[in-house]
Amino acid sequence: MPQSRQLAAIMFTDIVGYTALMGEDEQKAFEILNKNRKLQKPIIEKYGGRWIKELGDGVMASFTTVSDAVNAAKEIQLQCKQQREFSLRIGIHHGEIVFDGDDVFGDAVNVASRIQAIAPVGGIYVSESVHNNVTNKADIETKFVKAEN
């Protein structure tokens, strides 16, 4: 299958404390992994997203619009907070990606992953590119935060 390039919003999610839980209670960790999958997949699909892959306890998804990615992230966090069994960090970036078969590559993927890693527990961090795309949306509120070095 040939490679193709396109603009996309990339969303990374990560289960907070999963590695420690895996060391303490493997069965519970797998249960949470399955619950996370059941929570996220339908929401990602609802907003027209594409479930790219799982990366350990994380998920990578792509969306054709930034608004869809942000709204999916908001709903995922809302449902995650309501179920109270685990917490997530989410990061979103918008940029050019390269599809190669069922996988994606590119700077947008790397940036989204890094943003997710610094997001607070239960939070959603977005790049400036995402922020600029959603500033005029009434149902989406963003604020700038200064990254610590």
C-alpha positions in Angstrom: 0.0 0.0 0.0 1.5 3.4 -1.0 2.1 6.1 1.5 -0.3 9.1 1.6 0.0 12.5 3.2 -2.8 14.5 4.8 -3.5 17.1 7.4 -5.0 15.6 10.5 -5.6 16.1 14.2 -3.7 13.5 16.1 -4.9 12.6 19.6 -2.9 10.6 22.1 -4.4 9.3 25.4 -2.6 7.6 28.3 -3.9 5.8 31.4 -2.4 7.5 34.5 -0.5 5.2 36.8 -0.9 2.1 34.6 2.7 1.0 34.8 2.7 1.0 38.6 -0.7 -0.8 38.6 0.7 -3.5 36.2 3.5 -4.1 38.8 1.0 -4.4 41.6 -2.1 -6.2 40.1 -1.7 -7.5 36.6 -5.3 -8.7 36.3 -6.7 -5.3 37.5 -4.4 -3.5 35.0 -5.8 -5.6 32.1 -9.4 -5.0 33.2 -8.7 -1.2 33.2 -7.1 -1.5 29.7 -10.2 -3.2 28.4 -12.5 -0.7 30.1 -10.5 2.1 28.5 -10.8 0.6 25.1 -14.6 0.2 25.5 -14.9 3.8 26.7 -12.8 5.4 23.9 -13.5 3.4 20.8 -17.2 4.4 20.4 -16.5 8.0 21.2 -13.7 8.2 18.7 -16.0 6.7 16.1 -18.8 9.0 17.0 -16.7 12.0 16.1 -15.4 10.5 12.9 -12.1 9.5 14.2 -9.9 6.7 13.2 -8.5 4.4 15.9 -4.9 4.0 14.7 -3.4 1.8 17.4 -2.8 1.1 21.1 0.6 1.8 22.5 0.8 -0.1 25.7 -1.8 1.7 27.8 -2.1 4.6 25.4 -4.2 5.1 22.3 -3.4 7.0 19.1 -6.3 8.3 17.0 -6.6 10.6 14.0 -9.4 13.0 13.1 -10.1 15.0 9.9 -11.0 18.1 11.9 -9.6 19.7 15.0 -13.0 20.3 16.4 -13.9 16.6 16.2 -10.7 15.7 18.0 -11.2 18.2 20.8 -14.9 17.2 21.2 -14.0 13.5 21.4 -11.3 14.3 24.0 -13.8 16.3 26.0 -16.3 13.5 26.0 -13.7 10.8 26.8 -12.5 12.8 29.8 -16.1 13.4 31.0 -17.0 9.8 30.8 -13.7 8.8 32.4 -14.3 11.1 35.3 -17.9 9.7 35.7 -16.7 6.1 35.9 -13.9 6.9 38.4 -12.0 3.7 37.8 -9.0 5.3 36.0 -7.7 8.7 34.8 -6.4 9.8 31.5 -4.0 12.4 30.1 -4.8 13.6 26.5 -2.7 15.5 24.0 -3.8 16.8 20.6 -1.8 18.3 17.7 -2.8 19.2 14.2 -0.4 18.9 11.2 0.7 16.8 8.3 1.0 13.1 8.8 2.0 10.2 6.6 -0.2 7.2 6.4 1.7 4.0 5.7 -0.7 1.1 5.7 -2.5 1.1 9.0 0.0 3.3 10.8 0.8 7.0 10.8 4.1 8.9 11.1 5.3 12.4 11.1 6.1 15.4 13.3 2.4 15.9 14.1 2.4 12.4 15.7 5.6 13.1 17.7 4.2 16.5 18.9 0.9 15.1 20.0 2.7 12.4 22.0 4.9 14.9 23.7 1.9 17.1 24.6 0.0 14.2 26.1 3.0 13.4 28.3 2.9 16.8 30.0 -0.9 17.1 30.3 -2.3 17.0 33.8 -4.2 14.1 35.2 -7.7 14.3 33.8 -6.7 17.1 31.5 -6.4 17.8 27.8 -3.5 19.7 26.4 -3.5 21.0 22.8 -0.9 22.6 20.6 -1.0 26.2 19.4 -2.1 24.9 16.0 -5.2 23.2 17.6 -5.8 26.3 19.8 -5.9 28.5 16.7 -8.4 26.2 15.0 -10.9 26.2 17.8 -10.7 29.7 19.3 -13.9 30.7 17.4 -15.9 27.7 18.7 -18.4 28.6 21.4 -18.4 25.1 23.0 -14.6 24.9 23.3 -12.6 26.9 25.7 -8.8 27.0 25.7 -6.1 28.8 27.7 -2.4 29.1 27.3 -0.1 27.4 29.8 3.6 27.9 30.0 5.6 24.7 29.7 8.3 24.2 32.3 11.8 23.3 31.0 
